[in-house]
Amino acid sequence: MAKSRGGGGPGSPGSTRGLAGTRESLAEAGGDELSSLGSDSEVNGGGGPEERRVDKFGFIVGSRSAEGPLEEVPLEVLRQRESKWLDMLNNWDKWMAKKHKKIRLRCQKGIPPSLRGRAWQYLSGSKVKLEQNIGKFDELDLLPGEPKWLDVIERDLHRQFPFHEMFVSRGGHGQQDLFRVLKAYTLYRPEEGYCQAQAPIAAVLLMHMPAEQAFWCLVQICEKYLPGYYSEKLEAIQLDGQILFSLLHKVSPVAYKHLSKQKIDPILYMTEWFMCAFSRTLPWSSVLRVWDMFFCEGVKIIFRVGLVLLKHTLGSSDKLKSCQGQYETMERLRALSPKIMQETFLVQEVIELPVTERQIEREHLIQLKKWRETHGELQCKSPPRLHGAKAISEAEPPTRKALEPVPSIIVPPGPAPVPKARKSKEKNREKSSGSPANGPGAEGNGAPGAAPELLHPQVSPHHQSKESLCSRESEDTYL
């Protein structure tokens, strides 16, 4: 890994460049937390591994990231959901083509933890992307990378979820994989390079899948779900800030009026929310439920979550009594009430909020026109945004091969074992015909002259893997 120059990192006092000039610091836009985490004491976790206990999500118990009491799904219900999801994943193209509404409902209920990583890959289209680019990640991984990005990436590594068991150790496997994924993206999209907000996105993905799968999932988020978010001038996020504010007028006129009166620009409170997909804002159980819906339905989920938080924080006269000024309002938005972020409450509010893709796209055209009148043409020519799994699937139809599960365990080459029943039949045939089983015409006995389809059967996907417990396709290890 590249050595960090130190002293001039994104969160250092000397980093004062504004939002329009750089993406290394979101602190100027109200994202202080992006640069505040990760001191040595935090990273060391306050004790040795033998003293550490982690919660069900992998966060160290006692840290501010650890979850409190959770609403557990009954084991029987969880097993039923796993069975349904396995059926969907094994027949994904059919479900996506004919039963997308059912997929959406099941994502709203929450993807079973054992299948979440695999489901995210199918929903985002990253599994297809990986199959279309076999070996690409390994190729990028071997390249040295651009020094200017490597230095910034390395400084950010210890700031990503320092209380999670994967990222608690400096130079541990979690930080190494995070470095690899982020470096690979700067090589894959050199015109974009690296944006600080990509680090928590990649870290969440790595908690659920190996590095190669996480890389392609990150690519899909950056190119399909949130195109332009991580570009040089942050134009797309500024546009979406105005879209959010306009939608707020319809969802909560009281909150809209208050923010207008205080002259608080949306970029000040929604930048970290949207660019990090709420991974730095919500309790972890809520983060996972939001991401389940986000991968299925697209950016409208991010808008809905933002609108729900604003509505329930500033949406009534009683709530505004303690937010009379700009400073008090911003403090309230930085320290949201745990009640409104609670998993069950938040998910239900998000599902019921009537904000559609059509409304978002209509508002996007309006705000784009205003932008051109005041700023001119957009400098970042990003591809059009695709609203969720259905739109991505229709834009890039998967082949059946791309969706076939490839196992992590390989069978060593050699003669295929012959079942006992077949052996006895062959002996009887041998006696009746008088020809030896090892003769040139023998089949299915694992001899050197046997038919190749019996030595290396192709009918089962379990014989297609070329690697063992590799990053290319190790879904079995994450079930």
Disulfide bonds with the S-S distance in Angstrom:
none
